[in-house]
Amino acid sequence: MLKKKKILITGAAGFIGSNLLRRCLEENAEVYILSIKPANKWRLENVLSHVQEHCVNLLDLDLLEKTVASISPEIIFHMAAYGVYSSQKDVKKIIETNLLGTINLVNICKKTGFELFVNTGSVFEYGIKNSPLKESDMLEPISDYGISKAAATLYCQAVAKKENRPVVTLRLFTPYGYYEEPPRLVPSVILSCLNGENPKLSSPGSMRDFIFIEDVVDAYIKAAENVRKVSGEILNIGSGKQCSVGEVVNTILRSSGNSVIPRWDSFSDNRIESKMLEANILKAERMLNWRPNYSLEQGLEKSVKWFKENIGLYKKHKV
């Protein structure tokens, strides 16, 4: 489906973007990426030579317009974001990157035309809910990041509906897997196990909807294959099942075979927790003919195996 297609990816150096980039290369697409200096491209060291990289900030309108015009991409996978990690607290940068950057990219891409623009949304757009989350639920974000992502999603949907443009938002829940940032739950526990260290954790009772990275990437590919169906839509991409952090940790311990002991409540997490964090994925199933292929156990088992084989990458780059 993507063979010889011109694909533009923003945020390609990130966790999800780097995995999608590799899938696009496997599909024999012509891949272009936008990056900013000084971007840490440790995830791309063995594939960067196979893509065409352009260093441009999404806030630099003139350079962005010239760059997009020179590429004339057919499909845009927009993943550039700031603020999802607790260390990323600059409110101005959150708004500029997630909202203004998205607005700029959408409007400039309209000038060259495109087959599909895929915006990446977030579960944080929903805020606190007490039932499985549906795309039709009222957005009540309680974080700067969630607010910026909600605004970007609404802007993309408005462009799609008002101008009949092929724009879709995939609203991601909690992806995990290959190339994930070490401080995140899954890689931090796996790396602790592999290093024989007791992982430091917050509360085992926190609930999430974890979705394996291969299933997330499949959703993006499915969106590109179902342009007419998904244009103007917002689609939840999750497993459809919530589970506790404690369950995830115990599953990793079993998969790794290491006898480390979780140190619960080693640090405090000040985030307000929702009693229900589960994606209703019926819409994505219907419109994309997509559903997760991996259970939590299967995804974590593949993740543990991958980290064992690639732990040297993390040590080499000290990430």
N, C-alpha and C positions, 0 to 999 in steps of 0.2 A: 504493500500500500504506500509506503514512504519512499520506495526506490526512486532515486534521482530527484526527489522533491527537495526544494530549497527550504531548510528548516532553520529558523532563528531561535536561539535559546538565550534567555537572560537568566542570571543566577546559576549558570552552568557549573561554577566552581563549588556550589553548595552540595549538600547531601542528596537531595532529590534530583536536582539538575544534573549532577554528574552521573547518576544512574540512568536518567532518561537519555542523556547524551550518548552513552554507550549503546543503549538500545537502538537509537536512531542510526548509529554507525552500523550496527548489525543488520539493520533494515536497508543498508546501502543508500541512505539519504545523504544529501549534500548539506553538511552542518556548519552553521555560522554561530558564533557566540559573542555576546557583548560582555565586557568585563571592565572593572574599574581598577585604577592603581591606588594602593598596592594590594591587589587581590592575592590571597594565598591559594595557589592552584595545586596543592599537594595531591588532591584527588584526581587530577587530570594528567599527572606526569607521563603516563604511558599512552595517552590518547591525544594529547594536545597537537601533535604533529599531523593528526588526521582531520583537524577542523580548521576553519578560518576564523581567527580571533580579531576582534575590533575593540580597542580600548576607548570607551565612551561612557560618560555619565548620563543617565536618563534625564538629568536636569539641564544638560547642555543641548538646548534645542537645535541650534545650527548644526553642530557636529552630528547629533543624533539623526537629523533629517537627511544630511548628506550620506551618512552611513547606511541607513535603511534604504535610501534610494539606490545606492550602489549594489545592495544585495537583492532587493526586490523579493523578499521572502514570500513563499506560498503559505507556510504554516508558522505561526509564532507560538512558542511555549514560554509564557512569561512567569518566571519564578523568582526573580530578584526581590528580596525582602530584607527588612531590618527590624529587629525588636522582639523576635520570638524567644531569644535567649535572655535570661535574667540580667546578664551583664550589659545588654544593649538597652540603655535607659534614656538616650538622647531623644526627647519628644519631637524636637524639630526635625531630626533626621528620620524618625519613624514616619512622620507625616509626609516629608519630602520624598522619601524612597518609595513608600507603599502606595500613597495616593497620587501625589503629583507626578511621580515617575511613571505610574500606570497610565494616567491621563495623557501625558506626553507621548508615550509609546503608542497607545491606541490611536490617537489623532494623527500621528505621523505615518503610521502604517496604513491608515485610511487613504492617504494620498497615493500610495503605490498599489493599493488593492491587495487582497489576500483571500485564501481559501478558508482559513480558520485562524482565529486568535483565541488561545486558551489562557485565561487568567487563573491564577492559583489563589484560592480563598483559604479560609482557616476556620476550624471549629470555634476559635475564640470570638468569632462574629456573633455567636448565639448568646453568650453570656451564661447565666445560671438558669438551668431548666430542671424539671423534675419528671420528665418523660422522654422517650426516644426522640431525637432531634430530627425534624422534618424541614425541608427547604422552605416551606411556607410559614414556619414559625417566625414570630416577631424577633428582630435582632435587638439584643440588649447587651452589647459588649460592655465589659467593666474594666478593660485595660486600654491603654493608648494603642497598643498593637491591634487589638480586636476592633477598635473604632476605625483605625486607618484601613484595615482590610475590609471591613464592612462597607465603608464609603467607596473603596475601589471596586468592590463587587457590584454595588448599586450603579456606579457610573458605567461599568462595562455592560450591565444589563440594559441600562437606558439607551446606550449607543446601539446595541443590537436591536432593540424593539423600535426605537424612533427612526433609525436610519436603515433598518433591515440589513444589518451587518452580521456576518457569521462569527459571533463572539460568544464564548461559553465560559463559565466559571466552574472549576472543580474545587469543591470545598473539602479540604483534607482534614482528617481527624488526627490520629497520632501515628505517623509512619515510623518504622524502625527498620534497621538492616544495614547492608553494606555501606561503608564510607560515612556512617553517622558520626556526629561530633562526640568526642569522648565524654564530656560532662553529662550527656543525656543518659537516661535511665538504663536502657538496654546495653549500649556499649560500655558504660561505666561498670556495670556488674560483670559483664563478660570479661573485660580487661582485668578486673580485680581477681576473678577466678583464675585466669590464665597466669597472672603474676603471683598467685598464692596469697592474696591480701583479702582481708575481711572488708567487704564493701560498706561504705558509709551511706546511709539512706535516711529518708524522712519517715513518712507514715506508710505502713503496709496497706492501709485501708482506702487510700485514694483510688478513684475509679477512672479508667480511660477506655477508649476504643482504639486498640492497637491494630494497625494494618501494615502488613509486610510490604517492603519496598517493591518487590516484583509485581505485586498486585496493584500498587499505586501507578507504576510505570505502564502497566497494561491498560489502566483506565485512560491515560493520556493517549495511547495509541488507538484505543477504541474510539475516543472522541474524534480523532483525525479520520477515522473510517466511517463515522456517522454524522458528518457535518450538517446535513439537512435536518436531522432529527434534533440535534442539540443546540442549534443556534438560538441565542437569547436565554438559555436555560442556566440554572444553578443546580449542580449535582453533588450530593454528599458522596465522599469516597472514604469509607471506613469498613470495618469488618462486619458491622451490624450486631456486634456483641460487645458489651462492656465487661471488663475484668479488673481485678484489683492489682495494684502495684505488687502486693505480696505474692499473688499468683504468678505474675511474670517473673519475679525474682526466683521463686522456687522452681519454676520450669527451667530457667537458665542454669540453676545449680544442678539439676538432674541431667541436663544435656551436656554440661561441661565435665561432669564426673569429679569435680573438685570439692573438697570438704572445707570450704570457707564458711564463716558464720556471719550472716548479715548483722550489721550494727544499726538497728532501727533507732529512729529519733536522734541520730547523730548530729543533725542540723535541722533548723526550722524552715518550713516552707510557708511563706506568708500569703500565698495565693488563696483566694476564696474558692473552696471546692464545691463543685456541683454534685448533688446526690445522684444524678443520672447523666452519664456521658456516653451515650450510645447512638450511633448513626442509624437512621432509617434509610436504607439503601435501595428501596423498591424503585425509586425513580431512575437511578443509575442502572439497575438491572433491566428495566423496561426500555430505556432509551439507548443504552450502550450495548445491551446484551452482555453485560459485564457483571461478574460477581467474584469475590475473592476465591482464589484457588488454594490458598494456604491457611490452615488452622494456626492458632497461636503456637502450638507445639511444633508444627512443621516449620513455621517461619523462624522461630527462635533456634531450632536445631540447625537450620541452614545458616543462620547468623553466627552461631557459635563456631561452626566449621569454617566459615569465611574469615572470622577474626583470628582463629588459630593460624590460618594460612597467610594472613596479611598483617600480623601484629608488628612485623618489622617495619611496615609502612608508617605506622603510628609512632614507633620509636625513632625512626629516621627523621621524621619531620617534627618530632616533639609536640604533637598535638594531643 
